[in-house]
Amino acid sequence: MVEYKAKLEVKKTKNGAKQITFYYEKKGKTKPRILTQTAEKEKVDFSLDGKDCVFETEGNKIVKLTVDDQAIFNIKGQGTVAPPPSRQRQGNPARRNAGNPVGPSKAPYNFIPLNTNCVPSEHETWEQIPGFDQYEKGTLSGTIEIEIKTKTPLYIRDTKTTAMHEGQQPESFFAPDGTPKIPGSSLKGLVRSMVEIASYSKFSFVDVDTDDPKNIQNHIPNKTKKILDMTEALFGDTEHISGRVSFEDANFTGDKNQAFEATTSPKILSSPKPTTFQHYLEQPQGTYTPKDQLNNWNDNAPIRGHKMYWHRNNPNWSEGKPIRDRNDTQHTIITPVKTGSTFKGTIRFENLTEVELGALLFVLELKENLCHKIGMAKPLGLGSIKIKPTLKLIDRHSEQGRYATLFSNSDWHTA
């Protein structure tokens, strides 16, 4: 949340529409900020023209306007709003395309905005999290059997061998015992990031150089280190406790001889690095911000959020052949599994609350037309998967539970 003092201008444009502009100081220059939110524009009366005001922003949205200590509108915490599609870009008039509205984004990714506040875990302290020495009453333990179907080709690189020269990478799919697998570590990373988003946990990006302004940690608004959130309580950390959720590798279930696409090189897709502030930092007017008003890494601007790649059916993702020129550092060589492949694996959990287990299932079983992304070449469309979870609870505490009774009639009791 960023607050600005400004001079308010309320006027009619040539076509009779209401236009509201805030003129505020930044780096010794007066800069304009136009209110684009239709519902909030209606609340700003023409009588406020020329008034001093204070406005607050959340992401690319103006969320609060105060004039003479009176709130004209206040919509804090209601998410971000995209600019209306008919609005033209500001900046150099020679570069405008006045005849056409702004089209859809061409970037292969977008961002899920960070939550302003962090929601704490049900466990107030690390010490309150159930341990591993017993099954706690009132908690849930068991497995989630997962079936994974690839909706596009999928590639996860195999481990490097000692026979490979420096810089050489495996071309094969991850298959340590000869069977293609999706590593449990990859599945854990996917699920953890989804729980982090869905449960309003802290953004867990880790960077070492905290003195560098490009360190993303310096641009995270919810750095509430003292709050123990659900993601930490579920997955643990290196300092306090191990996670109560573990992920096994998911094994390919079909004919291994028919599993793979032809070995090839993906097309080069140059994507912006996290140091590209135009893409990765919130900007005063979103994609409509003029170049001279862009926030950079030296500004106190939050990052845009969790980066996610669009799903796309892209039949032209490959160069059509493997490019093996050792002087070519842009291309790599991969052997992905085919679309329609099936993998099966197991997630094990111990001593979870109903809310924690519900969060896991919520992020695993997406709605019918939604998929997850995993593996390499996601910008090119690879790695789209559909996960089908099946829950199996273990009864440890009832009269019929596994450890409740030793004998049954004249024989051992079995659960």
VEXFI-464262 format. One record per residue (C-alpha): residue number from 1; residue in three letters; x, y, z. Coordinates in pm, whole numbers, plus 50000, padded with zeros to 5 digits. Layout:
BEGIN
+------+------+-------+-------+-------+
! resi ! resn !    px !    py !    pz !
+------+------+-------+-------+-------+
!  NUM !  ala !     X !     Y !     Z !
...
+------+------+-------+-------+-------+
//
This chain:
BEGIN
+------+------+-------+-------+-------+
! resi ! resn !    px !    py !    pz !
+------+------+-------+-------+-------+
!    1 !  met ! 50000 ! 50000 ! 50000 !
!    2 !  val ! 50144 ! 50335 ! 49890 !
!    3 !  glu ! 50008 ! 50678 ! 49991 !
!    4 !  tyr ! 50046 ! 50998 ! 49786 !
!    5 !  lys ! 49957 ! 51363 ! 49847 !
!    6 !  ala ! 49817 ! 51520 ! 49533 !
!    7 !  lys ! 49617 ! 51798 ! 49371 !
!    8 !  leu ! 49285 ! 51674 ! 49235 !
!    9 !  glu ! 49155 ! 51768 ! 48889 !
!   10 !  val ! 48796 ! 51678 ! 48794 !
!   11 !  lys ! 48685 ! 51781 ! 48447 !
!   12 !  lys ! 48493 ! 51676 ! 48140 !
!   13 !  thr ! 48672 ! 51555 ! 47829 !
!   14 !  lys ! 48578 ! 51671 ! 47476 !
!   15 !  asn ! 48334 ! 51382 ! 47443 !
!   16 !  gly ! 48165 ! 51471 ! 47773 !
!   17 !  ala ! 48315 ! 51194 ! 47990 !
!   18 !  lys ! 48436 ! 51261 ! 48342 !
!   19 !  gln ! 48814 ! 51254 ! 48381 !
!   20 !  ile ! 48982 ! 51253 ! 48722 !
!   21 !  thr ! 49355 ! 51320 ! 48746 !
!   22 !  phe ! 49582 ! 51326 ! 49049 !
!   23 !  tyr ! 49894 ! 51544 ! 49023 !
!   24 !  tyr ! 50157 ! 51430 ! 49272 !
!   25 !  glu ! 50527 ! 51486 ! 49334 !
!   26 !  lys ! 50782 ! 51210 ! 49268 !
!   27 !  lys ! 51158 ! 51262 ! 49249 !
!   28 !  gly ! 51110 ! 51637 ! 49230 !
!   29 !  lys ! 50873 ! 51615 ! 48933 !
!   30 !  thr ! 50495 ! 51662 ! 48914 !
!   31 !  lys ! 50337 ! 51351 ! 48767 !
!   32 !  pro ! 49977 ! 51273 ! 48666 !
!   33 !  arg ! 49779 ! 50967 ! 48771 !
!   34 !  ile ! 49441 ! 50913 ! 48604 !
!   35 !  leu ! 49162 ! 50730 ! 48787 !
!   36 !  thr ! 49035 ! 50457 ! 48551 !
!   37 !  gln ! 48796 ! 50272 ! 48781 !
!   38 !  thr ! 48441 ! 50348 ! 48665 !
!   39 !  ala ! 48263 ! 50283 ! 48996 !
!   40 !  glu ! 48503 ! 50506 ! 49191 !
!   41 !  lys ! 48493 ! 50784 ! 48930 !
!   42 !  glu ! 48120 ! 50821 ! 48992 !
!   43 !  lys ! 48190 ! 50899 ! 49359 !
!   44 !  val ! 48417 ! 51195 ! 49283 !
!   45 !  asp ! 48209 ! 51512 ! 49240 !
!   46 !  phe ! 48309 ! 51802 ! 49013 !
!   47 !  ser ! 48303 ! 52027 ! 49320 !
!   48 !  leu ! 48628 ! 51858 ! 49434 !
!   49 !  asp ! 48821 ! 52002 ! 49138 !
!   50 !  gly ! 49139 ! 52176 ! 49258 !
!   51 !  lys ! 49126 ! 52028 ! 49608 !
!   52 !  asp ! 49427 ! 51888 ! 49791 !
!   53 !  cys ! 49384 ! 51517 ! 49850 !
!   54 !  val ! 49551 ! 51195 ! 49960 !
!   55 !  phe ! 49516 ! 50878 ! 49754 !
!   56 !  glu ! 49637 ! 50526 ! 49829 !
!   57 !  thr ! 49726 ! 50257 ! 49578 !
!   58 !  glu ! 49720 ! 49879 ! 49603 !
!   59 !  gly ! 49889 ! 49722 ! 49301 !
!   60 !  asn ! 49768 ! 49908 ! 48992 !
!   61 !  lys ! 49447 ! 50026 ! 49158 !
!   62 !  ile ! 49362 ! 50341 ! 49353 !
!   63 !  val ! 49190 ! 50202 ! 49662 !
!   64 !  lys ! 49126 ! 50510 ! 49876 !
!   65 !  leu ! 49070 ! 50881 ! 49821 !
!   66 !  thr ! 49054 ! 51132 ! 50106 !
!   67 !  val ! 48970 ! 51503 ! 50073 !
!   68 !  asp ! 48960 ! 51732 ! 50379 !
!   69 !  asp ! 48991 ! 51424 ! 50605 !
!   70 !  gln ! 48677 ! 51275 ! 50449 !
!   71 !  ala ! 48697 ! 50942 ! 50261 !
!   72 !  ile ! 48544 ! 50983 ! 49915 !
!   73 !  phe ! 48585 ! 50610 ! 49853 !
!   74 !  asn ! 48766 ! 50322 ! 50025 !
!   75 !  ile ! 48791 ! 49981 ! 49859 !
!   76 !  lys ! 49104 ! 49844 ! 50027 !
!   77 !  gly ! 49164 ! 49467 ! 49998 !
!   78 !  gln ! 48925 ! 49409 ! 49706 !
!   79 !  gly ! 49192 ! 49298 ! 49454 !
!   80 !  thr ! 49332 ! 49457 ! 49143 !
!   81 !  val ! 49142 ! 49604 ! 48852 !
!   82 !  ala ! 49263 ! 49592 ! 48495 !
!   83 !  pro ! 49242 ! 49917 ! 48298 !
!   84 !  pro ! 48946 ! 49936 ! 48059 !
!   85 !  pro ! 49037 ! 49788 ! 47720 !
!   86 !  ser ! 48932 ! 50097 ! 47525 !
!   87 !  arg ! 49178 ! 50328 ! 47701 !
!   88 !  gln ! 49484 ! 50429 ! 47494 !
!   89 !  arg ! 49843 ! 50410 ! 47615 !
!   90 !  gln ! 49997 ! 50730 ! 47740 !
!   91 !  gly ! 50346 ! 50842 ! 47642 !
!   92 !  asn ! 50482 ! 50931 ! 47302 !
!   93 !  pro ! 50184 ! 51025 ! 47079 !
!   94 !  ala ! 50374 ! 50905 ! 46774 !
!   95 !  arg ! 50371 ! 50552 ! 46915 !
!   96 !  arg ! 50000 ! 50541 ! 46992 !
!   97 !  asn ! 49762 ! 50334 ! 46785 !
!   98 !  ala ! 49459 ! 50555 ! 46830 !
!   99 !  gly ! 49237 ! 50348 ! 46602 !
!  100 !  asn ! 49260 ! 50022 ! 46797 !
!  101 !  pro ! 49193 ! 49926 ! 47158 !
!  102 !  val ! 49465 ! 49759 ! 47360 !
!  103 !  gly ! 49475 ! 49390 ! 47268 !
!  104 !  pro ! 49535 ! 49082 ! 47483 !
!  105 !  ser ! 49869 ! 49029 ! 47650 !
!  106 !  lys ! 50134 ! 48857 ! 47440 !
!  107 !  ala ! 50353 ! 48763 ! 47735 !
!  108 !  pro ! 50355 ! 48388 ! 47813 !
!  109 !  tyr ! 50299 ! 48464 ! 48182 !
!  110 !  asn ! 50105 ! 48680 ! 48423 !
!  111 !  phe ! 50112 ! 48747 ! 48797 !
!  112 !  ile ! 49882 ! 48663 ! 49086 !
!  113 !  pro ! 49901 ! 48972 ! 49310 !
!  114 !  leu ! 50046 ! 48933 ! 49657 !
!  115 !  asn ! 49804 ! 48950 ! 49947 !
!  116 !  thr ! 49834 ! 49265 ! 50155 !
!  117 !  asn ! 49791 ! 49078 ! 50483 !
!  118 !  cys ! 49920 ! 48738 ! 50591 !
!  119 !  val ! 49670 ! 48490 ! 50738 !
!  120 !  pro ! 49818 ! 48306 ! 51037 !
!  121 !  ser ! 49813 ! 47929 ! 51079 !
!  122 !  glu ! 49579 ! 47760 ! 51325 !
!  123 !  his ! 49896 ! 47682 ! 51521 !
!  124 !  glu ! 50009 ! 48003 ! 51687 !
!  125 !  thr ! 50366 ! 47883 ! 51748 !
!  126 !  trp ! 50602 ! 47621 ! 51606 !
!  127 !  glu ! 50575 ! 47430 ! 51935 !
!  128 !  gln ! 50200 ! 47382 ! 51885 !
!  129 !  ile ! 50245 ! 47197 ! 51555 !
!  130 !  pro ! 50194 ! 46820 ! 51608 !
!  131 !  gly ! 50514 ! 46616 ! 51601 !
!  132 !  phe ! 50588 ! 46279 ! 51448 !
!  133 !  asp ! 50608 ! 46058 ! 51759 !
!  134 !  gln ! 50235 ! 45985 ! 51775 !
!  135 !  tyr ! 49904 ! 46028 ! 51597 !
!  136 !  glu ! 49735 ! 46326 ! 51761 !
!  137 !  lys ! 49366 ! 46302 ! 51844 !
!  138 !  gly ! 49152 ! 46539 ! 51643 !
!  139 !  thr ! 49393 ! 46536 ! 51347 !
!  140 !  leu ! 49388 ! 46353 ! 51015 !
!  141 !  ser ! 49648 ! 46119 ! 50865 !
!  142 !  gly ! 49655 ! 45917 ! 50545 !
!  143 !  thr ! 49744 ! 45938 ! 50179 !
!  144 !  ile ! 49630 ! 46118 ! 49867 !
!  145 !  glu ! 49672 ! 45900 ! 49560 !
!  146 !  ile ! 49722 ! 46123 ! 49256 !
!  147 !  glu ! 49673 ! 46049 ! 48888 !
!  148 !  ile ! 49844 ! 46298 ! 48659 !
!  149 !  lys ! 49758 ! 46331 ! 48290 !
!  150 !  thr ! 49965 ! 46545 ! 48057 !
!  151 !  lys ! 49764 ! 46794 ! 47851 !
!  152 !  thr ! 50071 ! 46909 ! 47656 !
!  153 !  pro ! 50418 ! 46751 ! 47618 !
!  154 !  leu ! 50606 ! 46740 ! 47948 !
!  155 !  tyr ! 50979 ! 46750 ! 48011 !
!  156 !  ile ! 51170 ! 46715 ! 48338 !
!  157 !  arg ! 51544 ! 46678 ! 48286 !
!  158 !  asp ! 51724 ! 46363 ! 48397 !
!  159 !  thr ! 52016 ! 46378 ! 48641 !
!  160 !  lys ! 52361 ! 46461 ! 48510 !
!  161 !  thr ! 52623 ! 46184 ! 48494 !
!  162 !  thr ! 52996 ! 46206 ! 48567 !
!  163 !  ala ! 53074 ! 46119 ! 48204 !
!  164 !  met ! 52925 ! 46447 ! 48080 !
!  165 !  his ! 53153 ! 46739 ! 48007 !
!  166 !  glu ! 53110 ! 47076 ! 48175 !
!  167 !  gly ! 52810 ! 47255 ! 48034 !
!  168 !  gln ! 52657 ! 46938 ! 47890 !
!  169 !  gln ! 52304 ! 46858 ! 48004 !
!  170 !  pro ! 52109 ! 46530 ! 47985 !
!  171 !  glu ! 51865 ! 46501 ! 47696 !
!  172 !  ser ! 51657 ! 46225 ! 47851 !
!  173 !  phe ! 51350 ! 46255 ! 48072 !
!  174 !  phe ! 51394 ! 46199 ! 48448 !
!  175 !  ala ! 51404 ! 45819 ! 48488 !
!  176 !  pro ! 51655 ! 45707 ! 48755 !
!  177 !  asp ! 51542 ! 45341 ! 48740 !
!  178 !  gly ! 51445 ! 45334 ! 48373 !
!  179 !  thr ! 51081 ! 45435 ! 48434 !
!  180 !  pro ! 50989 ! 45798 ! 48356 !
!  181 !  lys ! 50894 ! 45981 ! 48674 !
!  182 !  ile ! 50778 ! 46320 ! 48791 !
!  183 !  pro ! 51003 ! 46380 ! 49094 !
!  184 !  gly ! 50835 ! 46419 ! 49431 !
!  185 !  ser ! 51042 ! 46734 ! 49483 !
!  186 !  ser ! 50887 ! 46891 ! 49172 !
!  187 !  leu ! 50537 ! 46802 ! 49288 !
!  188 !  lys ! 50611 ! 46940 ! 49634 !
!  189 !  gly ! 50731 ! 47271 ! 49489 !
!  190 !  leu ! 50418 ! 47298 ! 49275 !
!  191 !  val ! 50177 ! 47222 ! 49560 !
!  192 !  arg ! 50362 ! 47440 ! 49810 !
!  193 !  ser ! 50344 ! 47744 ! 49583 !
!  194 !  met ! 49972 ! 47685 ! 49526 !
!  195 !  val ! 49901 ! 47653 ! 49900 !
!  196 !  glu ! 50102 ! 47970 ! 49958 !
!  197 !  ile ! 49876 ! 48159 ! 49719 !
!  198 !  ala ! 49543 ! 48006 ! 49825 !
!  199 !  ser ! 49601 ! 48035 ! 50200 !
!  200 !  tyr ! 49727 ! 48396 ! 50196 !
!  201 !  ser ! 50066 ! 48289 ! 50328 !
!  202 !  lys ! 50385 ! 48492 ! 50305 !
!  203 !  phe ! 50568 ! 48510 ! 49973 !
!  204 !  ser ! 50858 ! 48267 ! 50022 !
!  205 !  phe ! 51106 ! 48393 ! 49763 !
!  206 !  val ! 51457 ! 48368 ! 49905 !
!  207 !  asp ! 51745 ! 48589 ! 49799 !
!  208 !  val ! 52081 ! 48624 ! 49969 !
!  209 !  asp ! 52202 ! 48976 ! 49892 !
!  210 !  thr ! 51965 ! 49191 ! 50098 !
!  211 !  asp ! 52168 ! 49507 ! 50026 !
!  212 !  asp ! 52100 ! 49484 ! 49654 !
!  213 !  pro ! 51787 ! 49687 ! 49562 !
!  214 !  lys ! 51710 ! 49423 ! 49297 !
!  215 !  asn ! 51662 ! 49171 ! 49580 !
!  216 !  ile ! 51297 ! 49078 ! 49548 !
!  217 !  gln ! 51267 ! 49042 ! 49926 !
!  218 !  asn ! 51306 ! 49421 ! 49950 !
!  219 !  his ! 50989 ! 49467 ! 49743 !
!  220 !  ile ! 50755 ! 49228 ! 49925 !
!  221 !  pro ! 50477 ! 49411 ! 50114 !
!  222 !  asn ! 50381 ! 49128 ! 50353 !
!  223 !  lys ! 50719 ! 49056 ! 50515 !
!  224 !  thr ! 50556 ! 48958 ! 50844 !
!  225 !  lys ! 50828 ! 48727 ! 50966 !
!  226 !  lys ! 50674 ! 48673 ! 51311 !
!  227 !  ile ! 50352 ! 48524 ! 51173 !
!  228 !  leu ! 50348 ! 48146 ! 51134 !
!  229 !  asp ! 50138 ! 48087 ! 50822 !
!  230 !  met ! 49969 ! 47771 ! 50692 !
!  231 !  thr ! 50235 ! 47696 ! 50430 !
!  232 !  glu ! 50512 ! 47699 ! 50690 !
!  233 !  ala ! 50304 ! 47490 ! 50931 !
!  234 !  leu ! 50233 ! 47228 ! 50661 !
!  235 !  phe ! 50570 ! 47208 ! 50489 !
!  236 !  gly ! 50801 ! 47306 ! 50775 !
!  237 !  asp ! 51132 ! 47485 ! 50742 !
!  238 !  thr ! 51501 ! 47421 ! 50794 !
!  239 !  glu ! 51507 ! 47580 ! 51139 !
!  240 !  his ! 51206 ! 47455 ! 51335 !
!  241 !  ile ! 51032 ! 47140 ! 51210 !
!  242 !  ser ! 51002 ! 46906 ! 50912 !
!  243 !  gly ! 50688 ! 46911 ! 50705 !
!  244 !  arg ! 50388 ! 46689 ! 50775 !
!  245 !  val ! 50334 ! 46631 ! 50403 !
!  246 !  ser ! 50565 ! 46416 ! 50187 !
!  247 !  phe ! 50561 ! 46355 ! 49814 !
!  248 !  glu ! 50667 ! 46035 ! 49637 !
!  249 !  asp ! 50776 ! 46028 ! 49274 !
!  250 !  ala ! 50487 ! 45983 ! 49030 !
!  251 !  asn ! 50559 ! 45690 ! 48796 !
!  252 !  phe ! 50468 ! 45665 ! 48429 !
!  253 !  thr ! 50202 ! 45394 ! 48383 !
!  254 !  gly ! 50210 ! 45325 ! 48009 !
!  255 !  asp ! 50442 ! 45156 ! 47760 !
!  256 !  lys ! 50785 ! 45315 ! 47807 !
!  257 !  asn ! 50869 ! 45245 ! 47441 !
!  258 !  gln ! 50577 ! 45463 ! 47332 !
!  259 !  ala ! 50613 ! 45735 ! 47595 !
!  260 !  phe ! 50830 ! 45997 ! 47429 !
!  261 !  glu ! 50822 ! 46263 ! 47164 !
!  262 !  ala ! 51121 ! 46275 ! 46930 !
!  263 !  thr ! 51436 ! 46426 ! 47079 !
!  264 !  thr ! 51448 ! 46791 ! 46973 !
!  265 !  ser ! 51542 ! 47146 ! 47068 !
!  266 !  pro ! 51273 ! 47386 ! 47188 !
!  267 !  lys ! 51254 ! 47720 ! 47015 !
!  268 !  ile ! 51431 ! 48006 ! 47187 !
!  269 !  leu ! 51195 ! 48218 ! 47390 !
!  270 !  ser ! 51377 ! 48508 ! 47550 !
!  271 !  ser ! 51184 ! 48595 ! 47863 !
!  272 !  pro ! 51247 ! 48893 ! 48094 !
!  273 !  lys ! 51460 ! 48824 ! 48399 !
!  274 !  pro ! 51345 ! 48927 ! 48748 !
!  275 !  thr ! 51569 ! 49232 ! 48717 !
!  276 !  thr ! 51339 ! 49370 ! 48445 !
!  277 !  phe ! 51151 ! 49619 ! 48663 !
!  278 !  gln ! 50900 ! 49712 ! 48390 !
!  279 !  his ! 50751 ! 49362 ! 48412 !
!  280 !  tyr ! 50815 ! 49258 ! 48770 !
!  281 !  leu ! 50730 ! 49570 ! 48974 !
!  282 !  glu ! 50390 ! 49732 ! 49024 !
!  283 !  gln ! 50367 ! 50047 ! 48813 !
!  284 !  pro ! 50161 ! 50362 ! 48894 !
!  285 !  gln ! 49930 ! 50314 ! 48593 !
!  286 !  gly ! 49994 ! 49947 ! 48519 !
!  287 !  thr ! 50070 ! 49883 ! 48153 !
!  288 !  tyr ! 49965 ! 50242 ! 48079 !
!  289 !  thr ! 50251 ! 50400 ! 48275 !
!  290 !  pro ! 50467 ! 50637 ! 48067 !
!  291 !  lys ! 50835 ! 50548 ! 48056 !
!  292 !  asp ! 50943 ! 50847 ! 48263 !
!  293 !  gln ! 50706 ! 50743 ! 48544 !
!  294 !  leu ! 50806 ! 50376 ! 48570 !
!  295 !  asn ! 50903 ! 50245 ! 48912 !
!  296 !  asn ! 51244 ! 50077 ! 48922 !
!  297 !  trp ! 51436 ! 49873 ! 49178 !
!  298 !  asn ! 51543 ! 50188 ! 49366 !
!  299 !  asp ! 51179 ! 50280 ! 49434 !
!  300 !  asn ! 50970 ! 50151 ! 49720 !
!  301 !  ala ! 50744 ! 49958 ! 49484 !
!  302 !  pro ! 50604 ! 49607 ! 49547 !
!  303 !  ile ! 50655 ! 49319 ! 49308 !
!  304 !  arg ! 50357 ! 49220 ! 49096 !
!  305 !  gly ! 50317 ! 48883 ! 49264 !
!  306 !  his ! 50346 ! 48513 ! 49191 !
!  307 !  lys ! 50452 ! 48448 ! 48831 !
!  308 !  met ! 50232 ! 48197 ! 48647 !
!  309 !  tyr ! 50249 ! 48079 ! 48287 !
!  310 !  trp ! 49951 ! 48069 ! 48053 !
!  311 !  his ! 49836 ! 47732 ! 47921 !
!  312 !  arg ! 49859 ! 47718 ! 47545 !
!  313 !  asn ! 49829 ! 47463 ! 47267 !
!  314 !  asn ! 50144 ! 47540 ! 47072 !
!  315 !  pro ! 50226 ! 47285 ! 46800 !
!  316 !  asn ! 50525 ! 47495 ! 46689 !
!  317 !  trp ! 50721 ! 47487 ! 47017 !
!  318 !  ser ! 51005 ! 47278 ! 46868 !
!  319 !  glu ! 51284 ! 47355 ! 46619 !
!  320 !  gly ! 51199 ! 47018 ! 46461 !
!  321 !  lys ! 51539 ! 46866 ! 46533 !
!  322 !  pro ! 51805 ! 46857 ! 46805 !
!  323 !  ile ! 52063 ! 47134 ! 46769 !
!  324 !  arg ! 52395 ! 46992 ! 46889 !
!  325 !  asp ! 52632 ! 47281 ! 46812 !
!  326 !  arg ! 52850 ! 47319 ! 47125 !
!  327 !  asn ! 52898 ! 47686 ! 47042 !
!  328 !  asp ! 52522 ! 47741 ! 47055 !
!  329 !  thr ! 52445 ! 47840 ! 47414 !
!  330 !  gln ! 52083 ! 47939 ! 47341 !
!  331 !  his ! 51938 ! 47602 ! 47251 !
!  332 !  thr ! 51902 ! 47291 ! 47465 !
!  333 !  ile ! 51802 ! 46935 ! 47376 !
!  334 !  ile ! 51509 ! 46756 ! 47537 !
!  335 !  thr ! 51306 ! 46435 ! 47504 !
!  336 !  pro ! 50959 ! 46509 ! 47647 !
!  337 !  val ! 50681 ! 46261 ! 47718 !
!  338 !  lys ! 50378 ! 46283 ! 47494 !
!  339 !  thr ! 50048 ! 46456 ! 47550 !
!  340 !  gly ! 49801 ! 46212 ! 47708 !
!  341 !  ser ! 50059 ! 46031 ! 47922 !
!  342 !  thr ! 49957 ! 45916 ! 48272 !
!  343 !  phe ! 50162 ! 45918 ! 48593 !
!  344 !  lys ! 50056 ! 45791 ! 48935 !
!  345 !  gly ! 50202 ! 45881 ! 49274 !
!  346 !  thr ! 50127 ! 45922 ! 49643 !
!  347 !  ile ! 50122 ! 46213 ! 49885 !
!  348 !  arg ! 50146 ! 46113 ! 50253 !
!  349 !  phe ! 50032 ! 46333 ! 50539 !
!  350 !  glu ! 50027 ! 46311 ! 50918 !
!  351 !  asn ! 49842 ! 46499 ! 51192 !
!  352 !  leu ! 49676 ! 46761 ! 50973 !
!  353 !  thr ! 49379 ! 46970 ! 51076 !
!  354 !  glu ! 49066 ! 46964 ! 50861 !
!  355 !  val ! 49153 ! 47310 ! 50729 !
!  356 !  glu ! 49507 ! 47204 ! 50633 !
!  357 !  leu ! 49389 ! 46890 ! 50454 !
!  358 !  gly ! 49116 ! 47093 ! 50285 !
!  359 !  ala ! 49378 ! 47338 ! 50156 !
!  360 !  leu ! 49582 ! 47052 ! 50007 !
!  361 !  leu ! 49282 ! 46904 ! 49829 !
!  362 !  phe ! 49167 ! 47248 ! 49715 !
!  363 !  val ! 49491 ! 47322 ! 49530 !
!  364 !  leu ! 49524 ! 46969 ! 49389 !
!  365 !  glu ! 49179 ! 46925 ! 49238 !
!  366 !  leu ! 49120 ! 47227 ! 49018 !
!  367 !  lys ! 48799 ! 47296 ! 48830 !
!  368 !  glu ! 48731 ! 47103 ! 48511 !
!  369 !  asn ! 48896 ! 47339 ! 48263 !
!  370 !  leu ! 49192 ! 47438 ! 48483 !
!  371 !  cys ! 49534 ! 47273 ! 48492 !
!  372 !  his ! 49866 ! 47293 ! 48673 !
!  373 !  lys ! 50205 ! 47367 ! 48517 !
!  374 !  ile ! 50526 ! 47175 ! 48586 !
!  375 !  gly ! 50862 ! 47105 ! 48426 !
!  376 !  met ! 51065 ! 47290 ! 48160 !
!  377 !  ala ! 50965 ! 47507 ! 47863 !
!  378 !  lys ! 50646 ! 47634 ! 48027 !
!  379 !  pro ! 50657 ! 47962 ! 47825 !
!  380 !  leu ! 50634 ! 47753 ! 47506 !
!  381 !  gly ! 50328 ! 47565 ! 47630 !
!  382 !  leu ! 50488 ! 47252 ! 47771 !
!  383 !  gly ! 50410 ! 47116 ! 48117 !
!  384 !  ser ! 50031 ! 47146 ! 48143 !
!  385 !  ile ! 49895 ! 46865 ! 48360 !
!  386 !  lys ! 49563 ! 46764 ! 48515 !
!  387 !  ile ! 49576 ! 46613 ! 48866 !
!  388 !  lys ! 49304 ! 46384 ! 49001 !
!  389 !  pro ! 49342 ! 46320 ! 49377 !
!  390 !  thr ! 49187 ! 46034 ! 49575 !
!  391 !  leu ! 49184 ! 46072 ! 49951 !
!  392 !  lys ! 49246 ! 45776 ! 50183 !
!  393 !  leu ! 49225 ! 45846 ! 50557 !
!  394 !  ile ! 49379 ! 45622 ! 50822 !
!  395 !  asp ! 49167 ! 45556 ! 51131 !
!  396 !  arg ! 49396 ! 45556 ! 51437 !
!  397 !  his ! 49165 ! 45652 ! 51723 !
!  398 !  ser ! 48815 ! 45502 ! 51703 !
!  399 !  glu ! 48711 ! 45171 ! 51855 !
!  400 !  gln ! 48761 ! 45015 ! 51514 !
!  401 !  gly ! 49093 ! 45189 ! 51464 !
!  402 !  arg ! 49418 ! 45012 ! 51387 !
!  403 !  tyr ! 49576 ! 45044 ! 51733 !
!  404 !  ala ! 49264 ! 45055 ! 51951 !
!  405 !  thr ! 49242 ! 44678 ! 52018 !
!  406 !  leu ! 49511 ! 44413 ! 52030 !
!  407 !  phe ! 49286 ! 44102 ! 52024 !
!  408 !  ser ! 48962 ! 44025 ! 51846 !
!  409 !  asn ! 48788 ! 43719 ! 51992 !
!  410 !  ser ! 49062 ! 43457 ! 51996 !
!  411 !  asp ! 49278 ! 43610 ! 51723 !
!  412 !  trp ! 49483 ! 43923 ! 51657 !
!  413 !  his ! 49278 ! 44232 ! 51579 !
!  414 !  thr ! 49339 ! 44370 ! 51227 !
!  415 !  ala ! 49217 ! 44707 ! 51108 !
+------+------+-------+-------+-------+
//
